[in-house]
Structures are given as C-alpha cells and as structure tokens.
Amino acid sequence: MRFLYHPDRKDISLAGVLYALGDPVRLEIVRQLATRGEQCCAGFDFAIAKSTMSNHFKILRESGVVLTRKEGTQHINILRRDDLNLLFPGLLDAILASAQSSTGFPPEERQSQNGISVVGAVQ
C-alpha cells in the first residue's frame, strides 16, 4: 500500500496553503468539501483527466489543506478545517466566502481560468 504524505500541523505554511487554494479546480474541491463534508475522490465530477485530479488532491494533501484516508480502494478526503483555523484564524472562511461571491455564475456553470469546466457542483 502506498504511503500518503500529510504534513504535521506545525509544518503547514501559509504560502503552501495559498498556493494550493490558488487554483480554481482545487478551490472548488475545497468548497465542496466545506459544503458537503468528507467525500471520496470519485465523488467529484470534474471534466478533467483522472491523473490531473490525482495531482490536485496531492497538492491539497501535501500543503495541509485536506486529509486523505484509504478505505478499501477508495480515498476519502476531509478538510483540515480545525488545523487551518488554528494556524490561520478566519483564512479558510474568508477565502471560501470570497470564492462563493466572486462569480456571477451558479456553481454548476463555473469555469476555471484555464477554460476547464467544473461539472456537477452542487451548493
């Protein structure tokens, strides 16, 4: 079984978190986790390659934004809200609120800056 790296709370940096949340697809993943709670990787319906999604989850995990655990063949993701709020009070809520209000489109019609459609997002 492959080891999934997660940084200790003390090793999470502001620069790493901001980098991870700076991508529209990763920001939408975090928004959905914040709204829906934990989800398996297959529960996200994005119109991008599986390998690209895996890379997005790796960046989120290694920056300390999400925790991923294996259950059988699935990877279950959960937002590290408590750790992030302890290290950077209010940051996550401010970013999510800004992301929610910064677009005039409903979530199911959002597109990334790269033109990649975010499909199936539900509030």
DACORGI-V648813 format. One record per pair of residues at least 6 apart in sequence whose C-alpha atoms are under 6 Angstrom apart, sorted by sequence separation. I is the first residue (numbers start at 1). GAP is how many residues later the second one is. D is the distance in whole Angstrom. If there is no record, write none. Layout:
BEGIN
I_GAP_D / I_GAP_D
END
This chain:
BEGIN
21_6_5 / 60_6_6 / 61_6_6 / 69_6_6 / 111_6_5 / 69_7_5 / 111_7_6 / 68_8_5 / 110_8_6 / 68_9_4 / 67_10_6 / 67_11_5 / 108_11_6 / 66_12_5 / 108_12_5 / 66_13_4 / 108_13_5 / 66_14_5 / 107_14_5 / 65_15_6 / 41_34_6 / 40_35_5 / 40_36_4 / 39_37_5 / 40_37_6 / 39_38_5 / 38_39_5 / 20_40_6 / 38_40_4 / 17_46_6 / 16_47_5 / 12_52_6 / 6_55_6 / 6_56_5 / 7_57_6 / 46_72_5 / 46_73_5 / 45_74_6 / 45_75_6 / 24_88_5
END
